[in-house]
Amino acid sequence: MTPGLLISAPASGCGKTTVMLGLLRALSEDGLAVQPFKSGPDYIDPAFHRAASGRESVNLDSWAMGPGMLAAILGQAAGADLALAEGSMGLFDGVARNGASGNGASSSLAMLTGWPVVLVLDVSGQAQSAAATALGFARLRAGLPFAGVILNRVASPRHERLVRLGMAEAGIPVLGALPRRGDLALPERHLGLVQASEHPDLACAIAGYAAFLRDHVDLSAIRAAARATPFDVPPAALPRPPAQRIALAQDAAFSFSYPHLLQGWRKAGAQILPFSPLADEAPDPAADLVWLPGGYPELHAATLAGAGRFHAGLRRHAETRPVHGECGGYMALGAALIDKAGLRHPMAGLLGLVTSFSARKLHLGYRRAHLLAPMPGHGPGAALRGHEFHYSTILDQPDPPLARVTDAEGANVPETGSRRGLVTGTFFHLISEDT
């Protein structure tokens, strides 16, 4: 397996994404073929990885994916000189119950792959004490491969010297020290970073990150620290396509499609027919299925409400062929969406769902779904794994439930999805079939 590293941190907000992007670009500029990955369910970071490296970034999820699927996705690094995976949340943050391959934590992925952890450590407000944090992360899990730390938000040369003294005492390698800078933060919104396509000057930002990392990180030591464990598991097939010709909504409102799903669909011979609801485009009338992925319909609710050709095309399609929506796509199939200002916007009306962003509440976590009725690509009784992440509140969901949905620990959740005729929708984003 390709040698690699996992870029992680004690918590969100420590700077691991900017470090990841800077490393991807700097190492690519040095002539390396660097394959990026993202640990856990995330739609936004992989697009930034692609912009930095020139290669498609793919999610790896030890809770939602079985060993065979992980092997198939890891195979995409074949031929690359180095794999870099960006962790999610803190290094050990996962669920209480393991999936087929682990508990979803970044540390679980590091253990599976043998990719040593590079811990991005925010040392603001501490000096030698930072070594205790680093030592705890290096030693908490027996067998965890650990490369060292990159110190972030270093206040001064004296501050750096004191932190390094503590790390030397603890036996923790320091791979770099990044001075504090206020201009390195990526713009954010309520689901995390803004999308890569919306960044005002992404190329310039990534070039700046690369130059900053080149000045303050030992790239030779980073390259030398990469390792891998042989992953002797036969690759499984990627998810099967739910239809032969799939009209897929793709624009700023509907952009959350997992790369491994689309790869599986294409590999099996499915034809993906992109269209833009925001441009008031109707789905291709030759499509066998219309699929509306998640995204940010709440930011474009007025435009979607007025998209007459889009709505008419959906309704015509739904008379004879299936339509499915995930999260934001599910909301767009409903009767109405209420924005954060309390304004009600009519949606397609193919389902009775009414959602509100004025009654804001976070819904986050892994999901297991046992289908009570068919949805495209899966029959009743199928068990699926996925993830839910949104801030909308259900005000009305009058249609029959699509599935019994539980969280990772088996507790029922009210976001069951719904169905009406050939139209289905879920709040969870599908990752894989249960194994």
N, C-alpha and C positions, 0 to 999 in steps of 0.2 A: 504494500500500500504506500502511496505517496507520503513522504515525511511532512509533518505539519506542526502547527502551533495553535493553541486556543487562546484568544485574547479575551480575558475576563476581568472582573473587578469585584470588590466586596459588595457593591450595590449599584443600582442605576444612578446615573448622574456623575460618575467618576471620570468620564472622558474616554471610555473604551471605543466608542464609534469613531471619534476623530483620530484616535491612535490607529484603529483598524484601517481607516481610509488612507491615512498618511503612509502606513506600512505598505498597503497594497500598491499605491502609486510609486513610492520610492523604489521598492523591489522590482516592480515592472520596468521602471526606468533603467534599472541596472541590468536588464536583459532577461530576467527570470519570468517564466510562465507561472503565474500565481493563481491558483484556483480558490475562490472565496466560497465560504459556506456560512450559514447562520444557524446557530443552535436555538431550537425552539420555534414556536409559531410567530412569525413576523413577516409582514408584507412590505414594509417600508425600507428597512436596512438593506435587503438584497439589491434593490435598485441603485442605492448609493455604491454598494460594492461593485456592481457592474460598471458604473461610471468610472470608478477608480482603477479597475483592473482590466477592463475590456473583455471579461469573461462573465457568463451568467452565474450568479450566486444562487445556491439551492439550500433549502431548509433541511436540517437534520434534527430529528426529534425522537429522543429515546423513549418517550412515553407513548406517543401516538404511532410510531413506526416499528414494525417488527424487524428482526435482524436481516431478513432477506431484502426488505426494501432499503434499509440502511446500506447494505452491501451494494445494491444497484446504484444508489445515489453517490456513494463514495467512489464508485468506479468512474465517475465523471472527472475525477482528478487524475486519472491515468494519462500519462504524458506530460503532466505539469511538473515543474521543478519543486514546487512547494504548495502546500495547502494551508490556508489561514481561515480559521473559523472564529466568528464573533459570538461570544456568549450572550445570554440574556439575563437581566436582573443581576443578582449576586451569584457567585460561583456555585454555591450549594443550594440555591433556591429551586425547589421542585415540589412535587406533590408527595403525599404521605405513602401512597401505594404505587408500586412500580408497574409500568406497562410491560410489554414483551421484552424490552431491552433496557429499561431503566426508569427513573422517576422524572425525566424531563429536565433535570438540572444540567447546567453546563459541565459540572464535574463528572456527571454520568457519561457524557459524550467523550470527555478527555480520557476516562478510564477505558471506554470501548475502543477508541482509536489509538491510544498511546500518544496522542498529541500533547506535549507538555504545555502547562498553563503559563501564560505571561500575564501577571496580575497588574492591572493598571490601578495604582494606589494614590488616592487623593491625600496628600500629606498636609493639607491646610490645617493650621492650628496645632500641630504636633511636630516633634523632632525625633529623638531616639525612640519614643513610644510607638512610632509607626512600625518598628520592627516586630513588636508584639503582635500586631494585626497580621503582618505578612507571615510570621512564623505560624500563627494559628491556622491560616489558610493553607500553608504548605503542609502542615502535619495533621490536620483534622481527619483526613481520610487516608487510611493506609493504602499504599500503592498508587496514590495519585501522582502522575508525572508533573513535575513542577520545574519550570525553567528559571524563574526569577521575577523581578518586579520592574515596572517602569514607573518612576515617581512622577506624579503630576501636580501642577499648581505649586511649584517650589517658589518660595518667596524671595530668596536671595542666595548668593554663594555660601554664606555662613549657614543658612538653613539647610542647603543641600549637604554640606559637610557633616552636620550633626546627624541628619537622617542616614547618611551613608555609614557613619560610625556605628549606629544602632544595627543596621543591616549586616555589617561585617561581623559584629558580635554574635548575631543570630545565625550567621552562615547563609544569608540570603543573597544571591547574586543580584546586583543592580544593573539592568540592561540599558537604562537611560534615565534622564532627569529633565523634565519639561518645565521651564519657567512659567510662572502664572501669566496668562494672557487673557484679556477679556473678549477678544475678537474670535475665539476658536469655537464658540458654541454654535451649533446648527439650529436654525429656527424650528420651533415646535408648535403643535396645536394639540387638541384634546386627546387624540389617539397616539401621540408621540411626535416624532419628527414630521415636518412637512414632507410631501412626496418629492423624490429627486427631480421629477419633471417640473416642479413648481419652484425650485430653488432659484433665486434671482441671478446667481452667477456661480453655478456649481463647479464648472471647470476651474475657475480661478480659486475657489475655496479649496478644492482638493489639491491643486498645485501648491497652495500655501501650506496645507497640512504636511505634504511630502517634504517640502523644504524645511519646515520646522522639525519634523522627525529626523531628517538627515543631519541636522545640526546638533541634535541633542540625544539621539539614540544610537547605540552601537549596532549598526545593521549587520556587521559581520558576526557578532555574537548572537544576534537574533537568528540568522541563517544557520549557524552552527548548533543552535539549541533544538532545532526541529528533529522530531523522531516520529516513529509510527510503530504500531503493533500489527502483525499480520492478522487480517480479518478474514479468517477461513470459513466464510459462510457463503453458500451459493446464492448469487443474486436472484431475487424474486422479480416477477413482472411488476412494473409500475402500474398504478391504477388504470383500469380499463375505461375506454371512452363510453359515456352514457348514450351516445348516438353516433351515426356516421358523419352527418353534417351538423355542426354545432354553431349557431349564431351566438357569439360571445360579446357582450357589452364591454367596451374598452374605451374609457376616457377618464377625465379627472374625477368623475363621480363614481365610477365603477372600475377599479383598478386592482382589487385584491384577489389575484389568482395565484395559487401556489405553482411555482415552476415545475415541480415534479408531477403535478396533475396534468398540466398542459403537455409536458414531455411524454407522459404515458399515453395521452390521447393521440398525439401525433404519431408516436412510434407504432401504435396499433392501426394506423391508417386513417384516422378520423380527419376530417377537414374542418378547420376552425375558420369561421366567417365573422371577422370583427365588425362591429358597428358602434356608432356613438349616439346614445340617447340625448346627450347634451347638444349635439348638432341636429337634433330632431330627425335622426335617421331611423327608419323602420328596420327590423331584422330581415335578413335575406329571406324572401318567400320560399326559396328552395330548401331552407334548413329543416332538419328533422327535429331539432330541439333549440329552444332559446334559453340561454343561461345568463343570468344577471349576477355577477359576483358582488362582493362587498366593496365598500369604498366610503365616499363622503356625500351621499345624496342630500344630507341635511344642509350642506353648504351651497347646494344648487337647487333647493326645493322649488323656488319660483320658476326657474328655467324648466325643470322637469314637469312641473304642473302644466306648463303651456306647450309641451312637446306633443302636439296633436298627431303628427305622423307616427311618432314612436308609439304612442298609446294605441292608435288604430291598428298598427302592424302587430302589436302584441295581442290584441283582442282577436284579430283574424287568425293568428297562429294558434291561439289557445282553443279555438273551436274544434280543431282536429288533431293537434300535436302538442306535446308537453312544453311547459314553461316552468323553469325553476329559478328561485332567487335565494342568495345567501346573505344574511345580515342586511347590509344596505340595499342589496337587490330585493330581498324579502320586503323591506319597507316600501320600496318603489312599486311593488306589486299590490300593495294594500290600498285601502280606501283613502287614507290621508296621512300626512306627515306634518306634525306641528313643530315649527322651528323654535330656537331658543328664545326668540322674542314673543312666542305665543301665537304666532300667525299660523293658520291652518291652510295647508296646501293640498289640493286633491291629487292623488296619485292614480295609478292605472285602474284600480278598482277590480282587479281580478281576484283578489282576496279581501276579506273584511277587515284586515289588520289596520289599526290606528295606533301610531307611535308618536311620542312627544319627546322633544329635547328641552322643553321648558321645565319639565319635571325630570331633571337630570339625575341619573344614578348609574354608577359603574357596574357593569356585568362582565366579569373576567374569569377565565379558567378553562381547563380542559373539559371536554364533554364526551360522554358515551351515549349514543342514540340507538334505540331498538325500534325499527320502523314498524308502525302499525298499519301502514299502507305503502304502496310503491312510490318511489321517487325515481327520477331518471337514473338508470344504471343499477338500481338496487330494488329487490322485491321486498314484500312484507316479511318481517322477521329478521331482516338483515341487521347486523350489528356494526355500527360505524364509530370511528373515533374522529374527534375534531376539536375545535377551540372556539370560544366565544369572547368577544371583546368589543363592547359598545357602551354608550352612555344613554341610550334611549330607554324610555319606559313604555310598556304596553298599556294603552288605555282601553283597547277593545281587540279581541281576537275571537270572533264568533264562529269561525269555521272549525271543523273537526281537527283534532291534533294529528300531526303527521307521525310523531314518534313519542316514545317515553324516553326522556332525556335525564341523565344524571351527571353529577360532577365526577371528578376523578376518584372520590371516596365513596361513591354509590348513592349519595343523597339526591333525591329528585329535585329538578329545577323547573320553574313554570314556563320557561321558553321552549315549548314543545314543537314549535313549527306548526304549520297548518296546511290544509289542502282543500281545494274546491275544483271538481272536475279534473282537468288535466294540468292544473296549476298547483305547484307545491312551493313551500318556502321554509327556511330554517334560519334561526339566529346563529347557529354554529356553522363554522367553516369546515368543510370536510377535508380531512387529511388522509385517512386510509380506512380500509375495512378492518374490523376488529379481528385479532388473531388469537 
